[in-house]
Amino acid sequence: MTVNKRSKQNKAVNKSRKKILMTRLYVLIVLAVILLIIAGIGAFVTPNDPYKINAIMMKKAPSSEFIFGTDSYGRCVCSRVLAGAGMTIYGALFLVISTATVGTVLGTICGYYGGVVDTVIMRITDLMLAFPQMVLAIAVAGLAGGGLWNAILALGISGWTLYCRLVRSRVMSIKHESYILAARLSGCSDLKIIVSYILPMIVGSVVVNAVTQIGTSIIWIAGLSFLGIGVRAPQAEWGSMINEARGAMQLAPWAVIAPCAAIFITVTVFNCMGDTVRDIAD
């Protein structure tokens, strides 16, 4: 009786915890969708021209006309935050999707076929992991020049390694399962086995890791722009805005606080969503 009672209590606790996690996930998904909508239409609903220089309105405090004040060039900080949202958020999403796709493809090939291909790709992966990703990205972005696409390329050069190693280990454990052997005996091609039987089993792990990487990618893109090797000025982007405004932080702190707050809120939402998805998957 005691064992059955404990079992029922554990089931009730797990059910309650799962319900809380699902509710949290729904709330975070709504917040993430709102951020994506703002990023998508932000450049078209700015209250002022984000690139208009006005010497008369330099370093103006927040007001009804300029909600977040103006920067050292008299540009509306609120308008620039909205205009730069798409650059930062969608740039990070593209980075995560592209690195996850490349890493999944390479990891599947390594895990399924093995041999020389596996050895070569894994040695390249080890070489990439030998360097800190941000340091390598700074070096590549510095050589390639500024721009969002060059920044994404610089970060993506080593970003796929995480997914490659994860997928490879999962595929190596799955390919010896009985249903995979049965599919081979039934005459299924390698491509059909991979697409129909293996990828559905590993897509959950890839998605969980991809969601947790969105916030990190936002910080990386903003960091490269802050260093001056990401998005080129005067293009509105949160990292470059912080870099431009930090020299006048004592006179116009709002020009730094606004993009910092935007990065903090966005990264917090996506990080919490990633942690929640991981908890549900576990």
Secondary structure by P-SEA (a helix, b strand, c coil): caaaaaaaaaaaaaaaaaaaaaaaaaaaaaaaaaaaaaaaccccccccccccccccccccccccccccccccccccaaaaaaaaccccaaaaaaaaaaaaaaaaaaaaaaaacccaaaaaaaaaaaaaacccaaaaaaaaaaaacccaaaaaaaaacccaaaaaaaaaaaaaaccccaaaaaaaaacccaaaaaacccccccaaaaaaaaaaaaaaaaaaaaaaaaaccccccccccaaaaaaaccccccccaaaaaaaaaaaaaaaaaaaaaaaaaaaaac
